[in-house]
Amino acid sequence: MASVPSPATIRATIVQAATVFYDTPATLDKAERLVAEAASNDAQLVVFPEAFVGGYPRGSNFGATIGHSNPTAGEQFRKYYDSAIC
């Protein structure tokens, strides 16, 4: 009877950290530091939150409420758009 090989073991690290909102280069620098820290602890796989790069400003309406205008709405959305990774 043939023996079944055991599955390989991988050491993974799950990152629970916030993005640097509206600053993709700073977010990437932060990710690089976190990956280096995980690697120094022997991590072979580092997993980040879904929207870590680019951010997800939950709850933001970008200053635009239906029926009302806000002079900062365009600027808020521009910052979000500029930080997007496409």
Biopython code that builds the backbone (N, CA, C, O; Angstrom):
import numpy as np
from Bio.PDB.StructureBuilder import StructureBuilder

atoms = [
    (1, "MET", "N", (0.841, -1.167, 0.000)),
    (1, "MET", "CA", (0.000, 0.000, 0.000)),
    (1, "MET", "C", (0.896, 1.243, 0.000)),
    (1, "MET", "O", (1.810, 1.363, 0.816)),
    (2, "ALA", "N", (0.620, 2.155, -0.920)),
    (2, "ALA", "CA", (1.417, 3.378, -1.032)),
    (2, "ALA", "C", (1.009, 4.362, 0.055)),
    (2, "ALA", "O", (-0.166, 4.492, 0.398)),
    (3, "SER", "N", (2.002, 5.041, 0.580)),
    (3, "SER", "CA", (1.684, 6.045, 1.599)),
    (3, "SER", "C", (1.342, 7.375, 0.930)),
    (3, "SER", "O", (1.879, 7.710, -0.126)),
    (4, "VAL", "N", (0.470, 8.099, 1.541)),
    (4, "VAL", "CA", (0.062, 9.411, 1.032)),
    (4, "VAL", "C", (0.979, 10.453, 1.656)),
    (4, "VAL", "O", (1.097, 10.535, 2.879)),
    (5, "PRO", "N", (1.632, 11.255, 0.806)),
    (5, "PRO", "CA", (2.524, 12.272, 1.377)),
    (5, "PRO", "C", (1.721, 13.329, 2.137)),
    (5, "PRO", "O", (0.615, 13.700, 1.745)),
    (6, "SER", "N", (2.302, 13.791, 3.216)),
    (6, "SER", "CA", (1.615, 14.840, 3.976)),
    (6, "SER", "C", (1.742, 16.169, 3.234)),
    (6, "SER", "O", (2.741, 16.411, 2.556)),
    (7, "PRO", "N", (0.737, 17.024, 3.361)),
    (7, "PRO", "CA", (0.794, 18.307, 2.664)),
    (7, "PRO", "C", (1.916, 19.182, 3.213)),
    (7, "PRO", "O", (2.299, 19.076, 4.378)),
    (8, "ALA", "N", (2.424, 20.037, 2.355)),
    (8, "ALA", "CA", (3.487, 20.953, 2.775)),
    (8, "ALA", "C", (2.923, 21.964, 3.770)),
    (8, "ALA", "O", (1.748, 22.326, 3.716)),
    (9, "THR", "N", (3.761, 22.394, 4.651)),
    (9, "THR", "CA", (3.374, 23.409, 5.624)),
    (9, "THR", "C", (3.947, 24.746, 5.189)),
    (9, "THR", "O", (5.116, 24.850, 4.819)),
    (10, "ILE", "N", (3.104, 25.764, 5.241)),
    (10, "ILE", "CA", (3.535, 27.118, 4.898)),
    (10, "ILE", "C", (3.266, 28.006, 6.099)),
    (10, "ILE", "O", (2.192, 27.948, 6.699)),
    (11, "ARG", "N", (4.234, 28.815, 6.439)),
    (11, "ARG", "CA", (4.056, 29.766, 7.534)),
    (11, "ARG", "C", (3.505, 31.055, 6.938)),
    (11, "ARG", "O", (4.169, 31.706, 6.131)),
    (12, "ALA", "N", (2.289, 31.422, 7.339)),
    (12, "ALA", "CA", (1.621, 32.609, 6.800)),
    (12, "ALA", "C", (1.439, 33.651, 7.898)),
    (12, "ALA", "O", (1.299, 33.327, 9.077)),
    (13, "THR", "N", (1.446, 34.895, 7.478)),
    (13, "THR", "CA", (1.171, 36.018, 8.368)),
    (13, "THR", "C", (-0.018, 36.781, 7.811)),
    (13, "THR", "O", (-0.059, 37.091, 6.621)),
    (14, "ILE", "N", (-0.971, 37.079, 8.657)),
    (14, "ILE", "CA", (-2.130, 37.876, 8.280)),
    (14, "ILE", "C", (-1.902, 39.282, 8.825)),
    (14, "ILE", "O", (-1.740, 39.467, 10.031)),
    (15, "VAL", "N", (-1.890, 40.264, 7.939)),
    (15, "VAL", "CA", (-1.664, 41.654, 8.340)),
    (15, "VAL", "C", (-3.009, 42.308, 8.644)),
    (15, "VAL", "O", (-3.929, 42.269, 7.827)),
    (16, "GLN", "N", (-3.110, 42.900, 9.808)),
    (16, "GLN", "CA", (-4.272, 43.710, 10.163)),
    (16, "GLN", "C", (-3.755, 45.115, 10.419)),
    (16, "GLN", "O", (-3.397, 45.473, 11.541)),
    (17, "ALA", "N", (-3.726, 45.897, 9.357)),
    (17, "ALA", "CA", (-3.211, 47.263, 9.437)),
    (17, "ALA", "C", (-4.033, 48.147, 8.521)),
    (17, "ALA", "O", (-4.613, 47.682, 7.540)),
    (18, "ALA", "N", (-4.075, 49.405, 8.846)),
    (18, "ALA", "CA", (-4.820, 50.363, 8.032)),
    (18, "ALA", "C", (-3.936, 50.906, 6.915)),
    (18, "ALA", "O", (-2.719, 51.023, 7.058)),
    (19, "THR", "N", (-4.580, 51.233, 5.806)),
    (19, "THR", "CA", (-3.905, 51.898, 4.710)),
    (19, "THR", "C", (-3.566, 53.333, 5.117)),
    (19, "THR", "O", (-4.118, 53.841, 6.093)),
    (20, "VAL", "N", (-2.682, 53.980, 4.394)),
    (20, "VAL", "CA", (-2.446, 55.413, 4.565)),
    (20, "VAL", "C", (-3.353, 56.076, 3.540)),
    (20, "VAL", "O", (-3.003, 56.161, 2.362)),
    (21, "PHE", "N", (-4.510, 56.544, 3.977)),
    (21, "PHE", "CA", (-5.522, 57.035, 3.046)),
    (21, "PHE", "C", (-4.983, 58.122, 2.132)),
    (21, "PHE", "O", (-4.290, 59.045, 2.560)),
    (22, "TYR", "N", (-5.325, 57.979, 0.868)),
    (22, "TYR", "CA", (-5.002, 58.946, -0.187)),
    (22, "TYR", "C", (-3.505, 59.100, -0.423)),
    (22, "TYR", "O", (-3.078, 60.097, -1.006)),
    (23, "ASP", "N", (-2.699, 58.138, 0.018)),
    (23, "ASP", "CA", (-1.246, 58.230, -0.185)),
    (23, "ASP", "C", (-0.703, 56.844, -0.541)),
    (23, "ASP", "O", (-0.198, 56.117, 0.315)),
    (24, "THR", "N", (-0.819, 56.498, -1.824)),
    (24, "THR", "CA", (-0.393, 55.173, -2.285)),
    (24, "THR", "C", (1.091, 54.918, -2.043)),
    (24, "THR", "O", (1.434, 53.836, -1.568)),
    (25, "PRO", "N", (1.999, 55.867, -2.346)),
    (25, "PRO", "CA", (3.416, 55.592, -2.072)),
    (25, "PRO", "C", (3.686, 55.299, -0.593)),
    (25, "PRO", "O", (4.473, 54.407, -0.276)),
    (26, "ALA", "N", (3.046, 56.032, 0.307)),
    (26, "ALA", "CA", (3.238, 55.778, 1.740)),
    (26, "ALA", "C", (2.652, 54.426, 2.133)),
    (26, "ALA", "O", (3.212, 53.733, 2.982)),
    (27, "THR", "N", (1.535, 54.046, 1.528)),
    (27, "THR", "CA", (0.935, 52.740, 1.797)),
    (27, "THR", "C", (1.857, 51.622, 1.325)),
    (27, "THR", "O", (2.021, 50.619, 2.019)),
    (28, "LEU", "N", (2.458, 51.788, 0.155)),
    (28, "LEU", "CA", (3.388, 50.770, -0.349)),
    (28, "LEU", "C", (4.627, 50.676, 0.535)),
    (28, "LEU", "O", (5.137, 49.579, 0.765)),
    (29, "ASP", "N", (5.121, 51.815, 1.035)),
    (29, "ASP", "CA", (6.251, 51.795, 1.972)),
    (29, "ASP", "C", (5.873, 51.041, 3.246)),
    (29, "ASP", "O", (6.662, 50.255, 3.772)),
    (30, "LYS", "N", (4.666, 51.289, 3.730)),
    (30, "LYS", "CA", (4.188, 50.600, 4.931)),
    (30, "LYS", "C", (4.088, 49.101, 4.680)),
    (30, "LYS", "O", (4.489, 48.299, 5.524)),
    (31, "ALA", "N", (3.558, 48.723, 3.527)),
    (31, "ALA", "CA", (3.450, 47.302, 3.181)),
    (31, "ALA", "C", (4.830, 46.654, 3.117)),
    (31, "ALA", "O", (5.022, 45.533, 3.588)),
    (32, "GLU", "N", (5.780, 47.366, 2.535)),
    (32, "GLU", "CA", (7.144, 46.826, 2.436)),
    (32, "GLU", "C", (7.733, 46.587, 3.826)),
    (32, "GLU", "O", (8.366, 45.558, 4.063)),
    (33, "ARG", "N", (7.528, 47.527, 4.737)),
    (33, "ARG", "CA", (8.021, 47.350, 6.114)),
    (33, "ARG", "C", (7.344, 46.155, 6.792)),
    (33, "ARG", "O", (7.995, 45.372, 7.485)),
    (34, "LEU", "N", (6.032, 46.025, 6.585)),
    (34, "LEU", "CA", (5.301, 44.923, 7.214)),
    (34, "LEU", "C", (5.717, 43.567, 6.642)),
    (34, "LEU", "O", (5.804, 42.584, 7.378)),
    (35, "VAL", "N", (5.971, 43.511, 5.342)),
    (35, "VAL", "CA", (6.442, 42.266, 4.722)),
    (35, "VAL", "C", (7.824, 41.910, 5.261)),
    (35, "VAL", "O", (8.091, 40.748, 5.567)),
    (36, "ALA", "N", (8.699, 42.903, 5.378)),
    (36, "ALA", "CA", (10.042, 42.646, 5.911)),
    (36, "ALA", "C", (9.968, 42.137, 7.346)),
    (36, "ALA", "O", (10.700, 41.223, 7.726)),
    (37, "GLU", "N", (9.083, 42.730, 8.139)),
    (37, "GLU", "CA", (8.916, 42.274, 9.522)),
    (37, "GLU", "C", (8.405, 40.837, 9.565)),
    (37, "GLU", "O", (8.887, 40.024, 10.353)),
    (38, "ALA", "N", (7.432, 40.531, 8.718)),
    (38, "ALA", "CA", (6.899, 39.167, 8.674)),
    (38, "ALA", "C", (7.969, 38.181, 8.220)),
    (38, "ALA", "O", (8.082, 37.085, 8.770)),
    (39, "ALA", "N", (8.750, 38.566, 7.222)),
    (39, "ALA", "CA", (9.817, 37.687, 6.723)),
    (39, "ALA", "C", (10.867, 37.440, 7.801)),
    (39, "ALA", "O", (11.422, 36.345, 7.889)),
    (40, "SER", "N", (11.138, 38.450, 8.617)),
    (40, "SER", "CA", (12.122, 38.266, 9.692)),
    (40, "SER", "C", (11.618, 37.287, 10.751)),
    (40, "SER", "O", (12.394, 36.767, 11.552)),
    (41, "ASN", "N", (10.310, 37.048, 10.741)),
    (41, "ASN", "CA", (9.709, 36.052, 11.637)),
    (41, "ASN", "C", (9.375, 34.761, 10.892)),
    (41, "ASN", "O", (8.520, 33.982, 11.315)),
    (42, "ASP", "N", (10.072, 34.555, 9.773)),
    (42, "ASP", "CA", (9.993, 33.327, 8.975)),
    (42, "ASP", "C", (8.682, 33.130, 8.222)),
    (42, "ASP", "O", (8.342, 31.998, 7.880)),
    (43, "ALA", "N", (7.942, 34.197, 7.955)),
    (43, "ALA", "CA", (6.718, 34.064, 7.155)),
    (43, "ALA", "C", (7.091, 33.780, 5.707)),
    (43, "ALA", "O", (8.013, 34.385, 5.160)),
    (44, "GLN", "N", (6.369, 32.861, 5.100)),
    (44, "GLN", "CA", (6.556, 32.543, 3.682)),
    (44, "GLN", "C", (5.459, 33.161, 2.825)),
    (44, "GLN", "O", (5.613, 33.303, 1.612)),
    (45, "LEU", "N", (4.361, 33.524, 3.458)),
    (45, "LEU", "CA", (3.215, 34.123, 2.779)),
    (45, "LEU", "C", (2.683, 35.229, 3.676)),
    (45, "LEU", "O", (2.451, 35.016, 4.866)),
    (46, "VAL", "N", (2.490, 36.420, 3.097)),
    (46, "VAL", "CA", (1.958, 37.561, 3.848)),
    (46, "VAL", "C", (0.666, 37.997, 3.167)),
    (46, "VAL", "O", (0.654, 38.286, 1.970)),
    (47, "VAL", "N", (-0.418, 38.044, 3.933)),
    (47, "VAL", "CA", (-1.737, 38.360, 3.388)),
    (47, "VAL", "C", (-2.210, 39.698, 3.952)),
    (47, "VAL", "O", (-2.220, 39.911, 5.164)),
    (48, "PHE", "N", (-2.603, 40.598, 3.038)),
    (48, "PHE", "CA", (-3.095, 41.924, 3.411)),
    (48, "PHE", "C", (-4.599, 42.003, 3.187)),
    (48, "PHE", "O", (-5.160, 41.194, 2.448)),
    (49, "PRO", "N", (-5.263, 42.981, 3.825)),
    (49, "PRO", "CA", (-6.690, 43.189, 3.567)),
    (49, "PRO", "C", (-6.954, 43.498, 2.095)),
    (49, "PRO", "O", (-6.074, 43.983, 1.384)),
    (50, "GLU", "N", (-8.158, 43.213, 1.654)),
    (50, "GLU", "CA", (-8.538, 43.343, 0.249)),
    (50, "GLU", "C", (-8.219, 44.711, -0.340)),
    (50, "GLU", "O", (-7.686, 44.784, -1.447)),
    (51, "ALA", "N", (-8.520, 45.766, 0.344)),
    (51, "ALA", "CA", (-8.340, 47.112, -0.212)),
    (51, "ALA", "C", (-7.212, 47.862, 0.488)),
    (51, "ALA", "O", (-7.283, 49.080, 0.654)),
    (52, "PHE", "N", (-6.169, 47.138, 0.899)),
    (52, "PHE", "CA", (-5.068, 47.793, 1.611)),
    (52, "PHE", "C", (-4.405, 48.844, 0.736)),
    (52, "PHE", "O", (-4.194, 49.969, 1.188)),
    (53, "VAL", "N", (-4.076, 48.511, -0.492)),
    (53, "VAL", "CA", (-3.473, 49.484, -1.414)),
    (53, "VAL", "C", (-4.613, 50.162, -2.164)),
    (53, "VAL", "O", (-5.434, 49.495, -2.794)),
    (54, "GLY", "N", (-4.656, 51.452, -2.096)),
    (54, "GLY", "CA", (-5.727, 52.209, -2.727)),
    (54, "GLY", "C", (-6.771, 52.651, -1.726)),
    (54, "GLY", "O", (-7.431, 53.674, -1.911)),
    (55, "GLY", "N", (-6.917, 51.881, -0.672)),
    (55, "GLY", "CA", (-7.841, 52.240, 0.395)),
    (55, "GLY", "C", (-9.300, 52.086, 0.026)),
    (55, "GLY", "O", (-9.657, 51.919, -1.140)),
    (56, "TYR", "N", (-10.111, 52.145, 1.023)),
    (56, "TYR", "CA", (-11.557, 52.108, 0.846)),
    (56, "TYR", "C", (-12.144, 52.993, 1.931)),
    (56, "TYR", "O", (-12.317, 52.554, 3.067)),
    (57, "PRO", "N", (-12.450, 54.234, 1.590)),
    (57, "PRO", "CA", (-12.923, 55.176, 2.612)),
    (57, "PRO", "C", (-14.368, 54.908, 3.014)),
    (57, "PRO", "O", (-15.273, 55.662, 2.659)),
    (58, "ARG", "N", (-14.568, 53.840, 3.748)),
    (58, "ARG", "CA", (-15.912, 53.436, 4.166)),
    (58, "ARG", "C", (-16.598, 54.585, 4.904)),
    (58, "ARG", "O", (-16.022, 55.216, 5.790)),
    (59, "GLY", "N", (-17.825, 54.828, 4.516)),
    (59, "GLY", "CA", (-18.601, 55.873, 5.153)),
    (59, "GLY", "C", (-18.429, 57.247, 4.538)),
    (59, "GLY", "O", (-19.174, 58.169, 4.870)),
    (60, "SER", "N", (-17.469, 57.402, 3.655)),
    (60, "SER", "CA", (-17.266, 58.706, 3.022)),
    (60, "SER", "C", (-18.248, 58.884, 1.879)),
    (60, "SER", "O", (-18.458, 57.978, 1.073)),
    (61, "ASN", "N", (-18.837, 60.045, 1.824)),
    (61, "ASN", "CA", (-19.689, 60.371, 0.680)),
    (61, "ASN", "C", (-19.006, 61.404, -0.210)),
    (61, "ASN", "O", (-19.619, 61.976, -1.110)),
    (62, "PHE", "N", (-17.720, 61.628, 0.064)),
    (62, "PHE", "CA", (-16.900, 62.575, -0.695)),
    (62, "PHE", "C", (-17.524, 63.967, -0.697)),
    (62, "PHE", "O", (-17.412, 64.702, -1.679)),
    (63, "GLY", "N", (-18.171, 64.320, 0.389)),
    (63, "GLY", "CA", (-18.746, 65.644, 0.523)),
    (63, "GLY", "C", (-19.981, 65.877, -0.317)),
    (63, "GLY", "O", (-20.436, 67.015, -0.430)),
    (64, "ALA", "N", (-20.538, 64.836, -0.910)),
    (64, "ALA", "CA", (-21.700, 64.991, -1.789)),
    (64, "ALA", "C", (-22.905, 64.295, -1.173)),
    (64, "ALA", "O", (-22.949, 63.068, -1.096)),
    (65, "THR", "N", (-23.855, 65.061, -0.749)),
    (65, "THR", "CA", (-25.109, 64.536, -0.237)),
    (65, "THR", "C", (-26.200, 64.948, -1.213)),
    (65, "THR", "O", (-26.231, 66.092, -1.667)),
    (66, "ILE", "N", (-27.082, 64.034, -1.533)),
    (66, "ILE", "CA", (-28.141, 64.331, -2.503)),
    (66, "ILE", "C", (-28.907, 65.573, -2.053)),
    (66, "ILE", "O", (-29.378, 65.653, -0.918)),
    (67, "GLY", "N", (-29.019, 66.532, -2.960)),
    (67, "GLY", "CA", (-29.727, 67.768, -2.682)),
    (67, "GLY", "C", (-28.869, 68.857, -2.071)),
    (67, "GLY", "O", (-29.343, 69.974, -1.864)),
    (68, "HIS", "N", (-27.622, 68.552, -1.781)),
    (68, "HIS", "CA", (-26.723, 69.539, -1.172)),
    (68, "HIS", "C", (-25.384, 69.503, -1.895)),
    (68, "HIS", "O", (-24.940, 68.452, -2.358)),
    (69, "SER", "N", (-24.760, 70.647, -1.983)),
    (69, "SER", "CA", (-23.425, 70.681, -2.584)),
    (69, "SER", "C", (-22.412, 71.050, -1.511)),
    (69, "SER", "O", (-22.735, 71.691, -0.511)),
    (70, "ASN", "N", (-21.209, 70.638, -1.746)),
    (70, "ASN", "CA", (-20.130, 70.904, -0.810)),
    (70, "ASN", "C", (-18.922, 71.298, -1.634)),
    (70, "ASN", "O", (-18.545, 70.565, -2.548)),
    (71, "PRO", "N", (-18.306, 72.425, -1.345)),
    (71, "PRO", "CA", (-17.171, 72.862, -2.162)),
    (71, "PRO", "C", (-15.964, 71.920, -2.106)),
    (71, "PRO", "O", (-15.098, 71.983, -2.978)),
    (72, "THR", "N", (-15.896, 71.055, -1.100)),
    (72, "THR", "CA", (-14.753, 70.141, -1.005)),
    (72, "THR", "C", (-15.015, 68.780, -1.636)),
    (72, "THR", "O", (-14.116, 67.940, -1.678)),
    (73, "ALA", "N", (-16.230, 68.547, -2.127)),
    (73, "ALA", "CA", (-16.583, 67.224, -2.661)),
    (73, "ALA", "C", (-15.656, 66.803, -3.788)),
    (73, "ALA", "O", (-15.155, 65.678, -3.784)),
    (74, "GLY", "N", (-15.422, 67.676, -4.745)),
    (74, "GLY", "CA", (-14.555, 67.339, -5.875)),
    (74, "GLY", "C", (-13.138, 67.034, -5.438)),
    (74, "GLY", "O", (-12.520, 66.101, -5.950)),
    (75, "GLU", "N", (-12.617, 67.801, -4.503)),
    (75, "GLU", "CA", (-11.255, 67.581, -4.003)),
    (75, "GLU", "C", (-11.157, 66.249, -3.265)),
    (75, "GLU", "O", (-10.178, 65.520, -3.425)),
    (76, "GLN", "N", (-12.169, 65.929, -2.459)),
    (76, "GLN", "CA", (-12.159, 64.655, -1.743)),
    (76, "GLN", "C", (-12.166, 63.480, -2.720)),
    (76, "GLN", "O", (-11.416, 62.520, -2.543)),
    (77, "PHE", "N", (-13.004, 63.553, -3.740)),
    (77, "PHE", "CA", (-13.062, 62.459, -4.701)),
    (77, "PHE", "C", (-11.784, 62.392, -5.529)),
    (77, "PHE", "O", (-11.321, 61.297, -5.848)),
    (78, "ARG", "N", (-11.200, 63.543, -5.885)),
    (78, "ARG", "CA", (-9.950, 63.550, -6.651)),
    (78, "ARG", "C", (-8.848, 62.832, -5.877)),
    (78, "ARG", "O", (-8.091, 62.057, -6.462)),
    (79, "LYS", "N", (-8.745, 63.076, -4.573)),
    (79, "LYS", "CA", (-7.730, 62.407, -3.764)),
    (79, "LYS", "C", (-7.943, 60.892, -3.767)),
    (79, "LYS", "O", (-6.986, 60.125, -3.867)),
    (80, "TYR", "N", (-9.198, 60.472, -3.656)),
    (80, "TYR", "CA", (-9.515, 59.044, -3.695)),
    (80, "TYR", "C", (-9.170, 58.458, -5.062)),
    (80, "TYR", "O", (-8.563, 57.391, -5.148)),
    (81, "TYR", "N", (-9.554, 59.149, -6.120)),
    (81, "TYR", "CA", (-9.280, 58.702, -7.490)),
    (81, "TYR", "C", (-7.773, 58.599, -7.736)),
    (81, "TYR", "O", (-7.303, 57.622, -8.317)),
    (82, "ASP", "N", (-7.025, 59.601, -7.296)),
    (82, "ASP", "CA", (-5.574, 59.604, -7.512)),
    (82, "ASP", "C", (-4.869, 58.478, -6.768)),
    (82, "ASP", "O", (-3.789, 58.050, -7.177)),
    (83, "SER", "N", (-5.461, 57.994, -5.686)),
    (83, "SER", "CA", (-4.816, 56.924, -4.924)),
    (83, "SER", "C", (-5.214, 55.534, -5.411)),
    (83, "SER", "O", (-4.705, 54.532, -4.911)),
    (84, "ALA", "N", (-6.118, 55.470, -6.381)),
    (84, "ALA", "CA", (-6.587, 54.177, -6.892)),
    (84, "ALA", "C", (-5.499, 53.469, -7.693)),
    (84, "ALA", "O", (-4.689, 54.111, -8.362)),
    (85, "ILE", "N", (-5.490, 52.168, -7.620)),
    (85, "ILE", "CA", (-4.576, 51.325, -8.391)),
    (85, "ILE", "C", (-5.410, 50.626, -9.448)),
    (85, "ILE", "O", (-6.305, 49.843, -9.129)),
    (86, "CYS", "N", (-5.114, 50.911, -10.705)),
    (86, "CYS", "CA", (-5.890, 50.303, -11.797)),
    (86, "CYS", "C", (-4.999, 49.430, -12.656)),
    (86, "CYS", "O", (-5.469, 48.833, -13.624)),
]
sb = StructureBuilder()
sb.init_structure("model")
sb.init_model(0)
sb.init_chain("A")
sb.init_seg("    ")
for serial, (resi, resn, name, xyz) in enumerate(atoms, 1):
    if name == "N":
        sb.init_residue(resn, " ", resi, " ")
    sb.init_atom(name, np.array(xyz, "f"), 0.0, 1.0, " ", f" {name:<3s}", serial, name[0])
structure = sb.get_structure()
